[in-house]
């Protein structure tokens, strides 16, 4: 671990600056799977225009490169069920398309099933060897997984979020993380929704009331914070006062 990984980065975020050290931060990339992003998968079967999610791919790719360059660790997730559906609650199975359900044969294999082509992470965002992939049966990545144990075992206190869809798996996971005590920031242009108005509403909702669930910031702000980490900010802890924010933003 080099010195840069221990320095504090300050992000110009909303509702106020977000401080993190690469060493204790993980980027969680949620469900960037063919099932949601490409035609013929679960998202399309539900009646969505999947092309709306495509614009997040480049931003997520850039964010992943940035994090890898700056020693911010990374965990990818996939929403998936076992082929026998033993981990799929009947309520989840019943919802959605009238005839084409989770587990049925679709254009990219059985829908939302682990190991099928449609369930893979899109090739542009393929995890590198050694990066963790969490396979999750729920919308939230903490439900019925070892994610919390894994993060605590690694000493992680801060999470950056990216992925799809903003109002379903991303929002659910960020709320779960917040309740578990993690400091959470959603990267605004590295997440997308099938319903653009929902994305905007979620961004507002998460950071309302003084950051009730967490922070949001564009990728450019994360990039400036990491590429321009200032030694004067090193060692700073906690929520800054207005005066401190002004000073740090001017660093
Ligand atoms: N339907 C929808 O918007 N999303 C999901 O079902 N899963 C995720 O968000 N990953």
Boltz pocket constraint, residues with backbone or C-beta under 6 A from the ligand:
constraints:
  - pocket:
      binder: B
      contacts: [[A, 30], [A, 31], [A, 36], [A, 43], [A, 46], [A, 79], [A, 139], [A, 164], [A, 165], [A, 166], [A, 168], [A, 169], [A, 170], [A, 194]]
      max_distance: 6.0
